[in-house]
Amino acid sequence: MGVNEIIESSLELPIEQRVVLADLLTQSLNNIDSEIEKNWFIEVQRRLDLFDAGLVETITEEQFFNVN
């Protein structure tokens, strides 16, 4: 099976499967450093903990995208 056939077949997949495929392909292009990944996980968990505790000020989507 050639690249064009793979692309054509892939585009016929349901959106959920295309998302998984796109993620796997992107990951294969980016050599992920396990130390960086671990540190990001720690940071994400820290931010979620602050959010869950009500210790961060949030903004709405409209506020975020309102660039004046």
N, C-alpha and C positions, 0 to 999 in steps of 0.2 A: 504494500500500500504506500503510495507516494504522499508527499506533503499536501498537495492539493486535495487528494481524496480524504486525508485526515481532517483537513480544515472543513471541507464540505460536510463530512459526517458529524463533526463536532458542532457545527452550526445548527444541525437538526436536533441536537439534544435539548431536553427541557432546561429552562433557565437555571434551576438549582444545580443540575449536573454541570452546566457550563461554568457556573461560579466556582465549583470545586475544581474543575479542570484548569480554569484560569489561575486560581490560587496555586495549584500544584506547579503549573508552568512557571509562574512568577517566582516561587520558592526555588525552583531548580536553577534560575538565573542568578539568584542572590545567594552567595555563600554566607550562611548565617553563622555568626560567631556566637557560640553557646554562652559565653560570659556576658556579651551584650544582651542577648535574649533574656538571660536570668535577671540582669539588672533592670531591664524594661519591665519584666513581670513584677519585680519588687516595687518599682515606681508606680505602676498601674494599681497594684494592691494598696499602696499608700494613699493614692489619690481617691480610690473608692472608699477606703476607710474614713478619710476626711469628709467625703461627700455624705456617706451614711451617717456620720456623727453630726451632720449639719454645720460643719466648720468651714465650709467654703461658700462663697457667694456665687450663685449661678446666674446666667443670663438666658434670655429667650433666643430662639433661632433668629427671630427678626432683629434683635439687638446685635447678634453676632454678624449677620450679613449686611447690616446697615452701615455701609462705608460712606461717610460724609467727607 
